[in-house]
């Protein structure tokens, strides 16, 4: 009986090692494809939030980690710097609206250094289906209304939902979600306006702090 148990144990160990090896091999083979698809999806999002005519550099390869509480959290966020003829002209920032109805909303915001918003899209959200999820471009065009709007400083009261005296629509039965997004886009645009003064201190994505 002991010999039988030992034999079964060896068989199980063999198949366990075999499956682990196969999983590792499949992961190794598909990793480049997955990475390529992720880059294509990111490029598609960039094309939605910032016109190609604005910049001429490889936006995806000019990534920096930025930390500022105006981006919703104290953790680093990714910022992609847009250049035209070598000169910085705008930025695309992964930012956070921390005060959504069902938690934090992750956004992508593009703006120039003078307060002009090029566009914004949702990266991740957990808002109520049929109500707060209207911030998703696949469900409504609400988030497209930020494009070509300008933030005229922190005291610009137009940057609020209409219920609060601003210029952006709220959703029927759901004001918290659009309010959070409007605030985040405004704060992020104001942050982008400070980027030129930080250029010499930016930390490239993937770099280690010394």
C-alpha positions as CSV (number, residue, x, y, z in Angstrom):
1,X,0.0,0.0,0.0
2,X,2.9,2.3,0.8
3,X,4.4,1.7,-2.6
4,X,1.1,2.5,-4.3
5,X,0.8,5.8,-2.4
6,X,4.4,6.6,-3.2
7,X,3.7,5.9,-6.9
8,X,0.6,8.0,-6.9
9,X,2.5,10.8,-5.2
10,X,5.2,10.8,-7.8
11,X,2.7,10.8,-10.6
12,X,0.9,13.8,-9.0
13,X,4.2,15.6,-8.6
14,X,5.2,14.9,-12.2
15,X,1.9,16.2,-13.6
16,X,2.1,19.2,-11.2
17,X,5.5,20.1,-12.4
18,X,4.5,19.5,-16.0
19,X,1.4,21.8,-15.8
20,X,3.5,24.5,-14.0
21,X,6.1,24.3,-16.8
22,X,3.4,24.5,-19.5
23,X,1.8,27.5,-17.8
24,X,5.1,29.3,-17.6
25,X,5.8,28.5,-21.3
26,X,2.4,29.8,-22.4
27,X,2.9,33.0,-20.3
28,X,6.3,33.5,-21.8
29,X,5.0,33.0,-25.4
30,X,2.0,35.3,-25.0
31,X,3.6,38.1,-22.9
32,X,4.9,40.1,-26.0
33,X,1.4,39.9,-27.6
34,X,-0.3,41.0,-24.4
35,X,2.1,43.9,-24.0
36,X,1.6,44.9,-27.7
37,X,-2.1,44.9,-27.3
38,X,-1.9,47.0,-24.1
39,X,0.2,49.6,-26.1
40,X,-2.4,49.7,-28.9
41,X,-5.2,50.2,-26.4
42,X,-3.3,53.0,-24.7
43,X,-2.5,54.7,-28.1
44,X,-6.2,54.5,-28.9
45,X,-7.1,56.3,-25.7
46,X,-4.4,58.9,-26.3
47,X,-5.9,59.5,-29.7
48,X,-9.3,60.1,-28.1
49,X,-8.1,62.7,-25.6
50,X,-5.4,64.7,-27.5
51,X,-5.3,65.5,-31.2
52,X,-2.3,64.1,-33.1
53,X,-1.7,67.6,-34.6
54,X,-0.8,68.9,-31.1
55,X,2.4,66.9,-30.7
56,X,5.0,65.2,-32.8
57,X,6.9,63.1,-30.2
58,X,6.4,59.5,-29.2
59,X,3.9,60.2,-26.4
60,X,4.0,56.7,-25.0
61,X,7.7,56.8,-24.5
62,X,7.8,60.1,-22.7
63,X,6.3,58.9,-19.4
64,X,6.9,60.4,-16.0
65,X,5.8,59.7,-12.4
66,X,4.2,62.7,-10.8
67,X,2.9,63.0,-7.3
68,X,0.5,65.7,-6.3
69,X,-2.6,65.6,-4.1
70,X,-4.5,67.5,-6.7
71,X,-4.5,64.3,-8.7
72,X,-6.7,62.7,-6.2
73,X,-4.3,60.6,-4.1
74,X,-0.8,61.0,-2.7
75,X,0.5,58.1,-4.7
76,X,2.5,58.6,-8.0
77,X,0.5,59.0,-11.2
78,X,1.7,58.6,-14.7
79,X,2.0,61.7,-16.9
80,X,2.9,61.6,-20.6
81,X,4.5,64.8,-21.9
82,X,3.5,66.0,-25.4
83,X,6.2,67.9,-27.4
84,X,6.0,69.9,-30.6
85,X,9.3,70.5,-32.4
86,X,11.1,69.4,-29.2
87,X,9.2,71.9,-27.0
88,X,6.8,70.7,-24.2
89,X,3.3,71.8,-25.1
90,X,0.8,69.6,-23.2
91,X,0.4,66.6,-21.0
92,X,-1.8,63.5,-20.6
93,X,-2.2,62.5,-17.0
94,X,-3.7,59.4,-15.4
95,X,-5.6,60.9,-12.5
96,X,-8.1,59.9,-9.8
97,X,-11.5,61.3,-8.8
98,X,-11.5,60.0,-5.2
99,X,-15.1,61.0,-4.4
100,X,-17.2,59.0,-6.8
101,X,-20.4,57.5,-5.6
102,X,-19.0,53.9,-5.5
103,X,-15.4,54.8,-4.9
104,X,-12.5,56.2,-6.8
105,X,-12.8,56.8,-10.5
106,X,-9.7,56.6,-12.6
107,X,-9.4,59.1,-15.5
108,X,-7.2,60.1,-18.3
109,X,-7.0,63.9,-18.8
110,X,-5.2,65.8,-21.5
111,X,-4.6,69.6,-21.4
112,X,-2.2,72.2,-22.5
113,X,-0.2,74.4,-20.1
114,X,-2.7,77.3,-20.4
115,X,-5.8,75.6,-19.1
116,X,-7.3,74.3,-22.3
117,X,-8.7,70.7,-22.0
118,X,-8.2,68.5,-25.0
119,X,-10.2,65.6,-23.7
120,X,-10.9,63.1,-20.9
121,X,-11.8,59.4,-20.7
122,X,-12.6,57.0,-17.9
123,X,-10.0,54.3,-17.3
124,X,-11.8,52.5,-14.4
125,X,-15.0,53.1,-12.5
126,X,-17.5,51.2,-10.3
127,X,-20.4,53.5,-10.5
128,X,-24.1,52.4,-10.4
129,X,-25.1,50.8,-13.8
130,X,-27.7,52.9,-15.6
131,X,-26.9,56.0,-13.5
132,X,-23.3,56.9,-12.7
133,X,-21.8,54.8,-15.5
134,X,-22.9,57.4,-18.0
135,X,-19.4,58.9,-17.6
136,X,-18.3,56.0,-19.9
137,X,-18.1,57.1,-23.5
138,X,-19.5,53.8,-24.6
139,X,-22.7,54.7,-22.8
140,X,-23.1,58.4,-23.3
141,X,-21.2,61.3,-24.8
142,X,-21.2,63.3,-21.5
143,X,-17.5,63.1,-20.9
144,X,-16.8,64.5,-24.4
145,X,-18.1,67.9,-23.3
146,X,-14.8,68.7,-21.6
147,X,-13.0,68.9,-24.9
148,X,-11.9,72.4,-25.8
149,X,-13.2,73.9,-22.6
150,X,-10.8,76.1,-20.6
151,X,-10.1,76.3,-16.9
152,X,-9.6,79.9,-15.9
153,X,-7.9,79.3,-12.6
154,X,-8.9,77.6,-9.4
155,X,-11.8,80.1,-8.8
156,X,-13.4,79.3,-12.1
157,X,-17.0,78.5,-10.9
158,X,-18.1,77.3,-14.3
159,X,-16.3,74.1,-13.6
160,X,-19.2,72.5,-11.7
161,X,-22.4,70.7,-12.5
162,X,-25.4,72.9,-13.2
163,X,-27.0,71.9,-9.9
164,X,-24.0,73.7,-8.3
165,X,-24.1,76.7,-10.6
166,X,-21.7,75.3,-13.2
167,X,-21.9,74.5,-16.9
168,X,-21.9,70.7,-16.9
169,X,-25.0,68.5,-16.9
170,X,-25.6,66.2,-14.0
171,X,-27.4,62.8,-14.5
172,X,-30.9,62.3,-13.5
173,X,-30.8,60.6,-10.1
174,X,-27.0,60.7,-10.0
175,X,-25.2,64.0,-9.2
176,X,-22.3,62.7,-7.1
177,X,-20.5,60.9,-10.0
178,X,-20.5,63.8,-12.6
179,X,-19.6,66.2,-9.8
180,X,-16.6,64.1,-8.9
181,X,-15.4,63.8,-12.5
182,X,-15.8,67.6,-13.2
183,X,-13.8,68.4,-10.1
184,X,-11.1,66.0,-11.0
185,X,-10.7,67.2,-14.6
186,X,-10.5,70.8,-13.3
187,X,-7.9,69.9,-10.7
188,X,-5.8,67.9,-13.1
189,X,-5.9,70.6,-15.7
190,X,-4.7,73.1,-13.1
191,X,-1.9,70.7,-12.2
192,X,-0.9,70.3,-15.9
193,X,-0.5,74.1,-15.9
194,X,2.3,73.8,-13.4
195,X,4.3,71.2,-15.3
196,X,6.6,73.6,-17.2
197,X,8.0,74.7,-13.8
198,X,8.7,71.1,-12.9
199,X,10.4,69.8,-16.1
200,X,13.8,69.6,-14.6
201,X,12.6,67.6,-11.6
202,X,10.4,65.0,-13.4
203,X,11.1,61.3,-12.7
204,X,10.8,59.0,-15.7
205,X,8.5,56.0,-15.3
206,X,10.4,53.0,-14.2
207,X,13.3,55.0,-12.8
208,X,14.2,54.4,-9.2
209,X,14.5,57.3,-6.7
210,X,18.0,57.7,-5.5
